[in-house]
Amino acid sequence: MKKWKIIIGITAVLVLCLFHLFALMRMYPLYITSPLLFIAIYYVIASLFHRKTFRGFMK
């Protein structure tokens, strides 16, 4: 499952980088593509460094 998250995330980053490049050429609005690219990069980094943490004892 973790591999699929990373693969989907990297694919999303690559596609959104292309859209961001189009936005820099003024083909798309920059204020839409920038947050989408940020969210995709954040998703990839968060899925790479997610660790199981201790959440307390179950009652």
N, C-alpha and C positions, 0 to 999 in steps of 0.2 A: 504494500500500500504506500509506503514511504517513497519508493522509487517512482511510482506513478505520479505522486504529488510533485516531485522534483521535475520530472519530464514535462508535465503539463505546465508547471510554473516557468520553466526555461523556454518552452514554446511560446507561452504568453508574453514573456519578456521580449523575445525576438520579434514577434508580430507587432507588439506595441512600440518597439524601437523603430520599426519601419513606419508606423503611423505617426510617431513623434517626428521622424525625419520629414514626412509629408507636411506636418504642422509647421515645421521650421521653414518650409517652402511656401507657407501660407495656403495650403490646400485644405487643411482641417484647422479648427480652432485649437490654439495652443493650450488654452485653459481647460480643455477636455482631455487632451492626450497626456498632459503632464501628470495629473493625479492618477490616471490609470496606470501609467508606467511606474510611478512610485509604489502603488498598491501591489503591482505584480512583482517588483523587486523585493518589497517587504515580505510578500508571501513566500518567495523562494528562500530568502534568508531565514525566515521564521521556521520553515519546514526543515531546513538543514540543521538548525541548532536547537530544535525542540528536544528536550529531555524529559523523561518521566520524573516528576518531583513527588516528594512525600506530602500527602494531603491529610495526614492524620490517621488515626485508627478508626476503623469502621465500628459502629455501635451495634 
